[in-house]
Amino acid sequence: MKKILIGAIVGGILLFVTQTLSWTILNLHRNANQYTPKQTEILNYLSSQFTEDGQFFLPNYPESVSMEESMNLMKNAEGKPWAIVTYHKEMNANMTMNMIRGLLVDILAVGLLCWMLVRLNLPTFQTIFLCALFTGLIVFLNAPYTQHIWYQSFDLYAHLIDALFGWGLVGLWLGYYLSKRTKAGVNS
């Protein structure tokens, strides 16, 4: 258990640091968070239209329409502008809790990977590294890429870099830490 915990904490911190760098100093996700000089006017207009938090796909149709009507509405929208609007009534700039939750999720994710890896029969550095890298690819393919298929995000390659670099770094750490410890016969 100690091996899993140490692997998870160090690996989770490594993953968290790479994500932090990606979103801050490296600013890889800037294409999905672009600036418009009309932001004040847009926000004022949205505030006059929405009363509650929500995410809206435009154009869309009410739930009450028939399948035929919905198909016609979507067909008529073909080739025209569309948008996804995520609206919140108020911004909370306190990032502390979000960062703590993000770090804890990273530690948990790496901990789950460690749990699986220590159950392998004497895994090598290469096996552990590849398992971590494949975990990153699974995460990327299942969430950012699948969503991109439908909604064409603007930071798809940034998510791919995050997955390969972050989980690759975790794989290097766990490959060193777990393969060495497992071969030494320290199993928990």
C-alpha positions in Angstrom: 0.0 0.0 0.0 2.9 2.4 0.8 4.3 1.8 -2.7 0.9 2.7 -4.3 0.5 5.8 -2.1 4.0 7.2 -2.8 3.7 6.4 -6.5 0.3 8.1 -6.6 1.3 11.2 -4.7 4.5 11.9 -6.7 2.9 10.9 -10.0 -0.2 13.0 -9.2 2.0 16.0 -8.5 3.9 15.5 -11.7 0.7 15.3 -13.7 -0.7 18.4 -11.9 2.4 20.4 -12.6 2.4 19.5 -16.3 -1.3 20.5 -16.5 -0.6 23.7 -14.7 2.2 24.6 -17.1 0.0 23.8 -20.1 -2.8 26.1 -19.0 -0.6 28.9 -17.6 3.0 29.6 -18.6 2.9 27.6 -21.9 -0.7 28.8 -22.6 -1.3 25.8 -25.0 -5.1 26.1 -24.6 -5.3 29.7 -25.7 -7.1 28.9 -28.9 -10.1 27.6 -26.8 -10.1 30.8 -24.7 -9.8 33.6 -27.2 -10.4 37.2 -26.4 -13.0 39.4 -28.1 -13.0 43.2 -27.7 -16.8 42.9 -27.7 -16.9 40.8 -24.5 -18.6 43.4 -22.4 -21.4 43.8 -24.9 -21.8 40.1 -25.4 -21.9 39.4 -21.6 -24.4 42.2 -21.1 -26.6 40.7 -23.8 -26.3 37.1 -22.5 -27.2 38.4 -19.0 -30.3 39.8 -20.4 -31.3 36.5 -22.1 -30.4 33.9 -19.5 -31.7 33.7 -16.0 -29.9 30.5 -14.9 -26.5 28.9 -15.4 -26.4 26.5 -18.3 -24.8 25.3 -21.5 -26.6 25.9 -24.8 -26.1 24.5 -28.2 -27.2 27.0 -30.9 -29.1 26.3 -33.1 -31.1 23.7 -31.2 -34.8 22.7 -30.9 -37.1 22.2 -27.9 -37.4 18.7 -26.4 -41.1 18.6 -27.4 -40.5 18.5 -31.2 -40.8 15.3 -33.2 -37.9 13.5 -34.7 -38.9 14.7 -38.1 -39.1 18.3 -37.0 -35.7 18.1 -35.3 -34.1 16.6 -38.4 -35.6 19.4 -40.5 -34.3 22.1 -38.1 -30.8 20.6 -38.2 -30.9 20.3 -41.9 -31.9 24.0 -42.3 -29.0 24.9 -40.0 -26.4 23.1 -42.2 -23.7 25.5 -43.5 -24.8 28.3 -41.1 -23.1 29.7 -37.9 -23.4 27.7 -34.7 -22.2 28.1 -31.2 -21.9 26.5 -27.8 -22.6 29.0 -25.0 -21.7 28.1 -21.4 -23.2 30.8 -19.2 -22.7 31.4 -15.5 -24.5 34.2 -13.6 -21.3 35.0 -11.6 -17.6 34.4 -11.8 -15.8 32.9 -8.9 -12.1 33.9 -9.2 -11.0 31.9 -6.1 -8.9 29.1 -7.7 -7.7 27.5 -4.5 -10.5 24.9 -4.1 -10.4 24.1 -7.9 -6.6 23.5 -7.7 -6.9 21.3 -4.6 -9.6 19.2 -6.3 -7.5 19.0 -9.5 -4.5 17.8 -7.6 -6.5 15.2 -5.6 -8.1 13.9 -8.9 -4.6 13.6 -10.4 -3.3 11.7 -7.4 -6.4 9.4 -7.5 -6.0 8.7 -11.2 -2.3 7.9 -10.8 -3.1 5.8 -7.7 -5.6 3.7 -9.7 -2.9 3.1 -12.3 -0.4 2.2 -9.6 -2.9 -0.3 -8.1 -3.1 -2.0 -11.5 0.6 -1.9 -12.1 1.7 -3.5 -8.8 -0.5 -6.4 -9.6 1.5 -7.2 -12.8 4.0 -10.0 -12.4 7.3 -8.1 -12.1 6.6 -5.3 -14.6 9.6 -3.8 -16.4 10.3 -0.1 -16.7 9.2 -0.3 -20.4 5.9 -2.0 -19.5 5.1 0.5 -16.8 6.0 3.5 -19.0 3.9 2.2 -21.9 0.9 1.5 -19.5 1.1 5.1 -18.3 1.4 6.5 -21.8 -1.5 4.4 -23.0 -3.5 5.6 -20.0 -2.9 9.2 -21.2 -4.0 8.2 -24.7 -7.2 6.5 -23.4 -8.0 9.7 -21.4 -7.4 11.8 -24.5 -9.4 9.6 -26.9 -12.3 9.1 -24.5 -12.9 12.8 -23.6 -11.2 15.6 -25.6 -11.1 13.7 -28.9 -14.5 12.2 -28.7 -16.0 15.6 -27.8 -14.0 17.2 -30.7 -15.6 14.9 -33.2 -18.9 16.5 -32.5 -18.0 20.0 -31.4 -14.7 20.9 -33.0 -12.8 22.3 -30.1 -9.9 24.7 -30.8 -7.4 23.1 -28.4 -7.4 19.5 -29.4 -3.6 19.3 -30.0 -3.0 20.9 -26.6 -5.0 18.1 -25.0 -3.0 15.6 -26.9 0.3 17.2 -25.8 -1.1 17.2 -22.2 -1.9 13.5 -22.4 1.4 12.4 -24.0 3.7 14.7 -21.9 1.9 14.5 -18.6 1.3 10.7 -18.6 4.6 10.1 -20.2 6.3 11.9 -17.3 4.2 9.9 -14.9 5.3 6.7 -16.8 9.0 7.7 -16.4 8.5 8.2 -12.6 6.5 5.0 -12.1 8.8 3.0 -14.4 11.7 4.0 -12.2 9.9 3.7 -8.9 7.7 0.6 -9.3 9.9 -1.6 -11.5 12.8 -1.1 -9.1 10.7 -1.8 -6.0 8.8 -4.7 -7.5 12.1 -6.4 -8.7 13.5 -5.9 -5.2 10.6 -8.0 -3.9 8.9 -5.1 -2.1 5.2 -5.9 -2.8 2.4 -4.2 -0.9 
